[in-house]
Amino acid sequence: MKSRNVIVAIGVVFIIMFIIVPIPTFLLDFLFIINLALSLIVLLNSIYAGDTLAMSSFPTVLLFATLFRLALNVASTRLILGEGEAGKVIQGFGEFVGGNNLVLGVVVFLVIMIVQFMVITKGTERVSEVAARFTLDAMPGKQMAIDADLNSGLISEEEAKERRKKVQREADFYGAMDGAAKFVKNDAISGILVVFINIIGGIIMGMIFLNKPFEEAINLYSILTIGNGLVTQISALMTALATGVIVTRAASDGDLGDEIIGQLFNSPRVLYVAGAGCFLLVPVLRQLTLILVGGGLIFLGYQLKNKTEKVTQEEEQMVEEQEVEEIRKPENVVSLLQVDPIELEFGYAIIPLADKNQGGDLLDRVVMIRRQLALELGVVVPIIRLRDNIQLAPNQYMIKIKGVEVARGELMLNHLMAMNPGVVEEEIKGIPTTEPAFGLPAIWIPESLRDRAEMMGYTVVDAPSIVATHLTEIIRRHIHELLGRQDVQTLINNVKTTNPVIVEELVPKLLTLGEIQKVLANLLRESVSIRDMVTILETLADYAPITRDADMLTEYVRQALGRAISKNYLNENNKEVITLDPSLEQLILDSVQRNEAGSYIAMDPAVSNKIVTSTANLSEKMAQEGKQPIIIASPVVRLYFKRLIDAAIPGLVVLSYNELDTSLEVNAVGMVSI
């Protein structure tokens, strides 16, 4: 590596010396040949490069190549004007192109110059400018995509670093190519100027200092000028073409030749039409070559069609063989790894409830459950899998969450469940049981007693309603466990269609998808609807710069949703609540401990038992009066008090003062104290 750096440094020094020091003609011939060879190598490398970054040093190479040609132009001009000759390479190019016709040589040279300057150079410059602009504009989006993949766990930290490095290198490369394209343009302009200098200066030098006639002078210096211009412009043309190839193959990842041939000649239909077009031109142009070209295209299309059909047949045969091999396997292990989010299993006697052919409507009720919970909680409930289980008793059903049983119930077919709402004066005879969803006492009665039970004041439900209600409550209790990152992404995408700004600001700049998922799960754990995702995301965007603690962010979101939360529990007819003793609130705050994993309560078990007992007594008293127990606490205490009593009194509603509707006055009917 050190020797290569030394070679490059020495080469740059010699190039600068060539501009100052006169060069003999034999050395100039050798350097012109080296220049042509290097230009050809650069062009071929640009064609065979795997991607643009494979030629990341191209802008520097372009600078050195331009400087090298400039030095050769200076050296050749010195020889042409000073000695009237510039070596065999220049002389040979001039005589070969012009021959005995000087006008023809000048015209050919001018055509090459026009193509070089107006077509290749101008196009390359424009493409380089546009590519640099689009690459730099797309850079922030690419960086965000890498961060999103990293946060979601799709790539590792090392892969993220490598991808960031590649994005940065692409931006640097196209930015450098935008500037390097100016070298190509100015190189073409300098070539044109050198031509005029050599012709005009040569005629003056030949006539004044060498005493040559005008015709001899113009003939000699025109040939030398044409030769000098051609030998440098052909090299410059190859370099400019290489620049164009590099900047126009941004979307190419493979070999350029394979892609061009594969994309132009990949459709038999195109080749057939092109061949037919050639045959149609035969009467107009009267050229037999059209018949040869058209026939060749049709033959090529026929061969391509046969090859495509053969490949398709081989692929179909391979797929069939794979399917056969799959069938021969004793089991597909991968399919056994799949765990359904929600499963409802039932014994064989309950199968008619889910069979439409037997009048069952359980499947329709499941659809309604998902719609109801979507409106109520704002979350898409996963697909509920219904299947029979011969291991269950005939009348039993079981509900699983992520493959684990969480609830079980038993039905009595041809019977209805009757529940006393508390207003029944005369009891009806039946088989005592317990309502599975809420644990309320109930009785099984025959279907013939339905009308009588309803007239007596009982609430009567049928078997499908029992299962549907139980399933709904189980999903409502465990919905926070079922909400995954993919579900959160779906919700965010839905918001992005109408409010893209808030999503772009929040994810993933301020919070990751996982952190948002924790906040939403905390809300669902306490049956708070997340349907108003816009308000939730707006609140998270406001407070995420302050804290990234999921529990604290949850409290901020609850306060933003306070009106909706309090309306679910408090109204003009139900305004009675239970408050906390200020000294108890201070005790809870003093017991809060924080570490890297979060915050928790470290309290004497005896004290916590007293708090739970006092809360339970007050809640039971309100429940006996037919009112829902609601605890009101200060915002900083609400979360920790909820955690403290949640295990002993699950489902108890705990609100903070900041969540109450300001237009509603509440009455405190008790105070939790120790």
C-alpha positions in Angstrom: 0.0 0.0 0.0 2.8 2.4 0.8 4.6 1.7 -2.5 1.3 2.5 -4.4 1.0 5.8 -2.6 4.6 6.6 -3.5 3.9 5.8 -7.2 0.9 8.0 -7.3 2.8 10.9 -5.7 5.7 10.5 -8.1 3.3 10.5 -11.0 1.7 13.7 -9.9 5.1 15.4 -9.6 6.1 14.3 -13.1 2.8 15.6 -14.6 3.6 19.0 -13.1 7.1 18.8 -14.5 5.8 18.0 -18.0 4.1 21.4 -18.0 7.3 23.2 -17.2 10.1 21.1 -18.7 10.3 20.5 -22.5 9.8 16.9 -23.5 11.5 15.1 -26.5 9.3 13.8 -29.2 10.0 10.1 -28.4 8.9 10.6 -24.8 5.8 12.5 -25.8 4.8 9.6 -28.1 5.2 7.2 -25.2 3.1 9.4 -22.9 0.3 9.8 -25.4 0.1 6.0 -25.7 0.0 5.7 -21.9 -2.8 8.3 -21.8 -4.9 6.4 -24.3 -4.3 3.1 -22.4 -5.3 4.6 -19.1 -8.4 6.2 -20.5 -9.4 2.8 -22.0 -8.8 1.1 -18.6 -11.0 3.7 -16.8 -13.8 3.2 -19.3 -13.7 -0.6 -19.1 -13.6 -0.4 -15.3 -16.7 1.8 -15.2 -18.5 -0.8 -17.4 -17.6 -3.8 -15.4 -17.9 -2.2 -11.9 -20.4 -4.1 -9.6 -21.9 -0.8 -8.3 -21.0 2.9 -8.2 -19.0 2.6 -4.9 -16.7 0.1 -6.6 -15.3 3.2 -8.4 -15.4 5.5 -5.4 -12.0 6.9 -6.3 -13.3 7.9 -9.8 -13.5 11.7 -9.1 -9.8 11.8 -8.1 -8.9 9.6 -11.1 -10.8 12.1 -13.3 -8.8 15.0 -11.8 -5.5 13.3 -12.4 -6.5 12.2 -16.0 -7.5 15.8 -16.8 -4.3 17.2 -15.4 -2.3 14.6 -17.4 -3.9 15.6 -20.7 -3.4 19.2 -19.9 0.3 18.6 -19.4 0.5 16.7 -22.7 -1.3 19.5 -24.5 1.2 22.0 -23.1 4.1 19.8 -24.1 2.8 19.1 -27.6 1.9 22.8 -28.2 5.5 23.7 -27.3 6.9 21.3 -29.9 4.4 22.2 -32.6 5.0 25.9 -32.3 8.7 25.7 -31.6 9.9 22.9 -33.9 7.1 22.3 -36.3 6.8 18.6 -35.3 5.3 16.8 -32.3 6.2 13.1 -32.6 5.0 10.2 -34.7 1.7 9.7 -32.7 0.4 13.2 -33.5 1.7 13.0 -37.0 0.1 9.6 -37.6 -3.3 10.6 -36.2 -3.3 13.8 -38.3 -2.4 12.0 -41.6 -4.7 9.0 -40.9 -7.8 11.1 -40.3 -7.2 13.8 -42.9 -5.3 11.8 -45.5 -4.6 13.9 -48.6 -7.7 16.0 -47.9 -7.1 18.7 -45.3 -10.8 19.9 -45.4 -12.0 16.3 -44.6 -9.6 16.1 -41.7 -10.8 19.4 -40.2 -14.5 18.4 -40.6 -14.0 15.0 -39.0 -12.1 16.6 -36.1 -14.9 19.2 -35.7 -17.5 16.5 -35.6 -15.6 14.6 -32.9 -15.3 17.9 -30.9 -19.0 18.6 -31.2 -20.0 15.1 -30.1 -17.5 15.3 -27.2 -18.6 18.8 -26.0 -22.3 19.0 -26.8 -23.5 15.5 -26.2 -21.3 13.5 -23.9 -19.9 16.3 -21.7 -23.1 18.3 -21.4 -25.2 15.2 -20.6 -22.7 13.9 -18.1 -22.6 17.2 -16.3 -26.4 17.4 -16.0 -26.8 13.8 -14.9 -24.1 14.3 -12.2 -25.8 17.4 -10.9 -29.2 15.7 -10.7 -27.8 12.5 -9.1 -25.9 14.5 -6.5 -29.0 16.6 -5.6 -31.4 13.6 -5.3 -28.8 11.5 -3.3 -28.3 14.3 -0.8 -32.0 15.0 -0.5 -32.7 11.3 0.1 -29.9 10.9 2.7 -32.1 11.9 5.8 -34.8 9.4 4.8 -32.3 6.6 4.3 -30.8 7.3 7.8 -34.3 7.2 9.3 -35.0 4.0 7.6 -31.8 2.5 9.0 -32.7 3.7 12.5 -36.2 2.3 12.2 -34.9 -1.1 11.2 -32.4 -1.1 14.0 -35.1 -0.1 16.6 -37.4 -2.8 15.4 -34.7 -5.4 15.6 -34.5 -6.2 11.9 -30.8 -5.4 11.8 -27.9 -5.5 14.2 -25.9 -2.5 15.4 -23.0 -3.6 13.2 -25.3 -3.9 10.1 -26.7 -0.4 10.9 -23.2 1.1 11.1 -22.3 -0.5 7.8 -25.4 0.8 6.1 -24.9 4.3 7.5 -21.4 4.2 6.2 -22.5 3.2 2.8 -25.2 5.9 2.7 -22.5 8.5 3.7 -20.1 7.2 1.0 -22.8 7.4 -1.7 -23.6 11.0 -0.7 -19.9 11.9 -0.7 -19.3 10.1 -4.1 -22.2 11.8 -5.9 -21.3 15.2 -4.4 -17.7 14.7 -5.7 -18.9 13.5 -9.1 -21.0 16.7 -9.4 -17.8 18.7 -9.1 -15.7 16.3 -11.1 -18.0 16.6 -14.1 -16.9 20.2 -14.4 -13.3 18.9 -15.1 -14.7 17.0 -18.1 -16.6 20.1 -19.4 -13.6 22.4 -19.0 -11.3 19.8 -20.5 -13.3 19.9 -23.7 -13.3 23.7 -23.7 -9.6 23.8 -23.3 -9.1 21.3 -26.1 -11.0 23.7 -28.5 -8.9 26.6 -27.4 -5.7 24.7 -27.9 -6.7 23.9 -31.5 -7.1 27.6 -32.4 -3.9 28.5 -30.6 -2.0 25.8 -32.5 -3.4 26.7 -35.9 -3.0 30.5 -35.6 0.2 30.3 -33.7 1.6 27.7 -36.1 0.9 29.7 -39.2 2.6 32.8 -37.7 5.6 30.8 -36.5 5.9 29.0 -39.9 5.7 32.1 -42.0 7.8 34.5 -39.8 10.4 32.3 -38.2 10.7 29.3 -40.5 10.2 31.3 -43.7 7.5 28.8 -45.1 4.9 29.8 -47.6 1.4 30.3 -46.4 0.0 27.1 -48.0 2.9 25.0 -46.7 2.5 26.5 -43.2 -1.2 26.0 -43.0 -0.9 22.4 -44.4 1.8 21.5 -41.9 0.3 23.0 -38.8 -3.3 21.9 -39.6 -2.2 18.3 -39.7 -0.3 18.6 -36.5 -3.1 20.4 -34.8 -5.7 17.8 -36.0 -3.4 15.0 -34.8 -2.8 16.7 -31.4 -6.5 17.4 -31.0 -7.5 13.9 -31.9 -5.0 12.1 -29.7 -6.2 14.1 -26.7 -9.9 14.3 -27.5 -10.2 10.6 -28.0 -8.8 10.1 -24.6 -11.0 12.8 -23.2 -14.0 11.2 -24.9 -13.4 7.8 -23.3 -13.0 9.5 -19.9 -16.2 11.5 -20.4 -18.0 8.3 -21.4 -16.8 6.5 -18.3 -18.1 9.4 -16.2 -21.5 9.1 -17.9 -21.6 5.4 -17.3 -20.8 5.8 -13.6 -23.4 8.4 -12.9 -26.2 6.8 -15.0 -26.0 3.3 -13.5 -27.2 4.3 -10.0 -30.0 1.6 -10.0 -27.7 -1.1 -11.3 -26.2 -3.7 -8.9 -24.8 -6.3 -11.3 -22.7 -6.5 -14.5 -23.7 -3.7 -16.9 -23.4 -5.8 -20.0 -25.7 -8.5 -18.6 -28.3 -6.0 -17.5 -28.4 -4.2 -20.9 -28.6 -7.3 -23.0 -31.0 -9.0 -20.5 -33.4 -6.0 -20.4 -33.3 -5.2 -24.2 -33.7 -8.8 -25.4 -35.9 -10.4 -22.8 -39.3 -10.4 -24.5 -40.0 -12.6 -27.6 -43.0 -10.4 -28.4 -40.8 -7.3 -28.8 -38.4 -9.2 -31.0 -41.2 -10.5 -33.2 -42.7 -7.0 -33.7 -39.2 -5.5 -34.4 -38.5 -8.2 -37.0 -41.9 -7.6 -38.7 -41.1 -3.8 -38.8 -37.9 -4.5 -40.6 -39.8 -6.6 -43.2 -42.3 -3.7 -43.7 -39.5 -1.3 -44.6 -38.1 -3.6 -47.4 -40.4 -2.1 -50.1 -39.5 1.4 -49.0 -35.7 1.2 -48.6 -35.1 -1.8 -51.0 -32.3 -3.2 -48.8 -31.8 -6.9 -48.5 -30.0 -6.3 -45.2 -33.5 -5.5 -43.7 -34.5 -9.1 -44.5 -31.4 -10.4 -42.7 -31.9 -8.2 -39.7 -35.7 -8.9 -39.5 -35.2 -12.7 -39.9 -32.5 -12.6 -37.2 -34.7 -10.8 -34.7 -37.6 -13.3 -35.3 -35.3 -16.2 -35.0 -33.8 -14.8 -31.8 -37.4 -14.2 -30.4 -38.3 -17.9 -31.3 -35.2 -19.1 -29.4 -35.9 -16.9 -26.4 -39.5 -18.1 -26.3 -38.4 -21.8 -26.3 -35.8 -21.1 -23.6 -38.4 -19.3 -21.4 -40.9 -22.1 -21.8 -38.2 -24.6 -20.9 -37.2 -22.6 -17.8 -40.9 -22.3 -16.8 -41.4 -26.1 -17.1 -38.3 -26.8 -15.0 -39.5 -24.4 -12.3 -42.9 -26.0 -12.2 -41.4 -29.4 -12.1 -39.1 -28.3 -9.2 -42.1 -26.9 -7.3 -44.0 -30.1 -7.8 -41.0 -32.1 -6.5 -40.8 -29.8 -3.5 -44.5 -30.3 -2.7 -44.1 -34.0 -3.0 -41.1 -33.9 -0.6 -43.1 -31.8 1.8 -46.0 -34.3 1.7 -43.6 -37.1 2.5 -42.3 -35.4 5.6 -43.9 -36.9 8.8 -44.7 -33.4 10.0 -44.1 -29.8 9.2 -42.2 -28.6 12.3 -42.3 -24.9 11.4 -46.1 -24.8 11.4 -46.1 -26.2 15.0 -44.1 -23.2 16.1 -47.0 -20.8 15.3 -49.0 -19.7 18.4 -52.4 -18.2 17.9 -53.1 -15.0 19.9 -56.6 -16.0 20.9 -58.2 -19.5 20.8 -61.6 -20.6 21.7 -61.8 -24.4 22.2 -65.0 -26.3 22.9 -66.2 -29.8 23.5 -68.0 -31.8 20.9 -71.4 -31.1 22.3 -71.0 -27.3 21.8 -69.9 -27.7 18.1 -73.4 -26.9 16.9 -73.0 -23.3 18.3 -70.2 -22.6 15.8 -71.8 -24.6 12.9 -73.9 -22.4 10.6 -75.4 -25.5 9.0 -76.9 -26.3 12.4 -78.1 -22.8 13.2 -75.1 -21.7 15.2 -74.2 -18.0 15.1 -71.0 -18.0 17.3 -68.8 -17.1 14.3 -70.9 -14.1 13.6 -70.8 -13.1 17.2 -66.9 -13.3 17.1 -66.9 -10.9 14.2 -69.1 -8.5 16.2 -66.8 -8.9 19.2 -63.9 -7.7 17.2 -65.9 -4.7 15.8 -67.2 -3.8 19.3 -63.7 -3.8 20.9 -62.3 -1.8 17.9 -64.9 0.9 18.6 -64.6 0.7 22.4 -60.8 0.4 22.8 -59.5 1.6 19.4 -57.4 -1.6 18.8 -57.6 -4.3 16.2 -58.2 -7.6 17.9 -56.3 -10.5 16.4 -58.1 -13.3 14.6 -59.9 -15.5 17.1 -59.2 -19.2 16.3 -62.2 -21.5 16.9 -61.5 -25.2 17.2 -62.9 -28.3 18.9 -61.0 -30.2 21.6 -61.8 -33.8 22.4 -59.9 -33.5 25.7 -62.5 -31.2 27.1 -65.8 -32.3 28.6 -68.6 -32.3 26.0 -70.2 -29.1 27.4 -67.0 -27.3 28.3 -65.2 -24.5 26.5 -61.8 -23.0 27.1 -60.2 -19.6 26.2 -56.5 -19.4 25.5 -54.3 -16.3 25.2 -51.0 -17.0 23.3 -51.5 -20.8 23.7 -52.1 -20.6 27.5 -55.4 -21.3 29.2 -56.8 -18.2 30.9 -60.5 -19.1 31.4 -62.8 -22.0 31.2 -66.6 -22.4 31.4 -69.3 -25.0 31.1 -72.7 -24.8 29.4 -75.9 -26.7 29.7 -77.4 -27.2 26.3 -81.1 -26.6 25.9 -80.9 -24.5 29.0 -80.8 -20.7 29.6 -78.8 -18.8 32.3 -80.9 -16.6 34.6 -79.3 -14.0 36.8 -81.0 -12.0 39.6 -80.2 -8.2 39.1 -81.3 -7.6 42.7 -85.0 -6.7 42.0 -86.4 -10.2 41.9 -88.9 -10.9 44.8 -89.9 -14.4 43.9 -87.2 -16.8 43.0 -87.4 -19.4 40.3 -86.2 -23.0 40.6 -83.2 -24.0 38.7 -79.7 -25.5 38.8 -77.3 -23.1 40.7 -74.2 -22.0 38.8 -71.9 -19.0 38.4 -71.8 -16.6 35.5 -68.3 -17.2 34.0 -67.5 -13.6 32.8 -68.1 -11.7 36.0 -68.5 -14.5 38.6 -72.1 -13.6 39.5 -74.5 -16.2 41.0 -76.9 -17.6 38.4 -79.2 -20.6 37.7 -79.8 -22.8 34.7 -83.4 -22.9 33.7 -85.1 -24.8 30.9 -86.0 -22.9 27.7 -89.7 -23.3 28.5 -89.3 -21.1 31.6 -87.8 -18.1 29.7 -90.9 -16.0 29.5 -91.8 -16.6 33.2 -88.2 -15.8 34.4 -88.2 -12.5 32.4 -91.6 -11.5 33.8 -90.2 -12.1 37.3 -87.3 -9.7 36.6 -84.5 -12.2 35.8 -81.9 -11.4 33.2 -82.0 -14.4 30.9 -79.2 -15.2 28.3 -78.6 -18.1 26.0 -75.5 -20.2 25.6 -74.0 -18.3 22.6 -74.4 -15.0 24.5 -72.7 -16.5 27.5 -69.6 -17.6 25.5 -69.5 -14.3 23.6 -69.7 -12.2 26.8 -67.1 -14.3 28.5 -64.8 -14.1 25.5 -65.3 -10.3 25.2 -64.3 -9.8 28.9 -61.3 -12.0 28.6 -60.0 -10.2 25.6 -60.7 -6.8 27.3 -58.6 -7.9 30.3 -55.7 -9.3 28.2 -55.8 -6.9 25.2 -52.6 -5.2 26.5 -50.8 -8.5 26.1 -52.0 -9.0 22.6 -50.9 -5.5 21.4 -47.6 -6.1 19.6 -45.2 -3.8 17.7 -46.7 -4.8 14.4 -50.2 -3.8 15.6 -48.8 -0.5 16.8 -47.2 0.0 13.4 -50.6 -0.6 11.8 -52.2 2.0 14.0 -49.5 4.5 13.3 -49.8 3.9 9.6 -53.5 4.6 9.8 -52.8 8.0 11.6 -50.1 8.8 9.0 -52.6 8.9 6.2 -54.3 11.9 7.7 -51.6 13.3 10.1 -48.2 12.5 8.6 -46.4 15.4 10.4 -46.9 14.1 13.9 -45.8 10.6 12.9 -42.6 11.8 11.1 -41.7 14.0 14.2 -42.3 11.2 16.7 -41.2 8.0 15.1 -38.3 7.1 15.4 -36.7 10.5 16.2 -38.2 10.8 19.7 -39.6 7.4 20.6 -39.1 3.9 19.2 -42.0 1.7 18.2 -41.4 -0.4 21.3 -41.7 2.6 23.6 -45.0 3.6 22.1 -46.2 0.1 22.4 -45.5 0.1 26.2 -47.5 3.3 26.6 -50.4 2.0 24.7 -50.3 -1.3 26.6 -50.4 0.6 29.9 -53.5 2.4 28.7 -55.2 -0.8 27.6 -54.3 -2.5 30.9 -56.7 0.0 32.7 -59.3 -0.2 29.9 -58.5 3.3 28.5 -59.4 3.5 24.8 -56.6 4.3 22.4 -58.9 5.1 19.6 -57.9 8.8 19.7 -54.4 8.0 18.4 -53.8 11.6 17.2 -54.1 13.0 20.7 -52.0 10.2 22.1 -49.2 10.8 19.6 -49.4 14.6 20.0 -49.0 14.2 23.8 -46.1 11.8 23.4 -44.3 14.2 21.0 -44.8 17.0 23.6 -43.3 15.1 26.5 -40.9 12.6 25.0 -38.1 15.2 25.0 -38.6 15.5 28.8 -38.7 11.8 29.7 -38.8 8.4 27.9 -40.1 6.6 31.0 -43.2 4.6 29.7 -45.1 5.0 33.0 -44.6 8.8 33.2 -45.6 9.1 29.5 -48.7 7.1 30.2 -49.7 9.5 32.9 -49.3 12.4 30.6 -51.4 10.7 28.0 -54.1 9.9 30.5 -54.3 13.6 31.5 -54.7 14.5 27.8 -57.5 11.9 27.5 -58.9 13.0 30.9 -62.3 14.1 29.6 -62.9 10.8 27.8 -61.7 8.7 30.8 -63.7 10.5 33.4 -66.9 10.4 31.2 -66.7 6.6 31.3 -67.1 6.5 35.1 -68.5 9.9 36.3 -71.7 11.8 35.3 -74.4 13.8 36.9 -76.1 10.7 38.3 -72.8 9.2 39.6 -70.5 11.7 41.2 -69.4 9.9 44.4 -65.7 9.0 44.8 -63.2 7.9 47.4 -60.1 10.1 48.0 -56.8 9.4 49.6 -55.5 10.9 52.9 -52.8 13.5 52.1 -50.5 11.8 54.7 -51.1 8.5 52.9 -50.1 10.1 49.5 -46.9 11.5 51.1 -46.1 8.0 52.5 -46.6 6.4 49.1 -44.3 9.1 47.5 -41.7 8.5 50.1 -41.8 4.8 49.4 -41.1 5.1 45.7 -37.7 3.8 44.7 -36.1 4.3 41.3 -33.5 2.3 39.4 -32.4 1.7 35.8 -35.4 -0.6 35.2 -37.9 2.0 36.4 -39.7 2.9 39.6 -41.3 0.7 42.3 -42.8 0.9 45.8 -40.7 -0.3 48.7 -43.2 -0.3 51.7 -43.6 -2.3 54.9 -46.0 -5.2 54.1 -48.0 -4.4 57.3 -48.6 -0.8 56.1 -49.5 -1.9 52.6 -52.0 -4.5 54.0 -53.6 -1.7 56.0 -53.9 0.4 52.8 -55.4 -2.5 50.9 -57.9 -3.3 53.8 -59.0 0.3 54.1 -59.5 0.6 50.3 -61.4 -2.8 50.1 -63.8 -1.8 52.9 -64.7 1.5 51.3 -65.0 0.0 47.9 -67.2 -2.8 49.2 -69.4 -0.3 51.0 -70.0 1.6 47.7 -70.6 -1.6 45.8 -73.3 -2.6 48.3 -75.0 0.6 47.6 -75.0 -0.2 43.9 -72.3 2.3 42.9 -69.0 1.7 41.2 -66.1 2.3 43.5 -63.8 5.1 42.1 -60.6 6.3 43.8 -59.3 9.8 43.2 -55.6 10.5 43.8 -53.1 13.2 43.0 -51.4 12.8 39.6 -48.0 11.8 41.0 -49.5 9.2 43.3 -52.2 7.6 41.0 -49.8 5.2 39.3 -48.1 3.9 42.4 -51.4 3.5 44.3 -52.9 1.6 41.4 -49.9 -0.8 41.5 -50.2 -1.2 45.2 -53.8 -2.3 45.3 -54.1 -3.9 41.8 -53.2 -7.4 42.9 -55.7 -7.4 45.8 -58.5 -5.5 44.1 -58.1 -6.0 40.3 -60.2 -3.8 38.2 -60.6 -1.0 40.7 -60.8 2.4 38.9 -58.2 4.9 40.1 -58.3 8.3 38.5 -56.2 11.4 39.1 -57.5 14.9 39.7 -56.1 16.1 36.4 -58.2 13.5 34.6 -61.5 14.8 35.9 -63.8 16.9 33.7 -63.6 20.4 35.0 -67.4 20.9 34.4 -68.2 18.0 36.7 -68.4 18.3 40.5 -67.7 15.1 42.5 -68.6 14.2 46.0 -66.1 12.5 48.3 -67.9 9.8 50.3 -64.8 8.3 51.9 -61.1 8.6 52.4 -58.5 5.8 52.4 -56.2 6.2 55.4 -54.1 4.1 57.7 
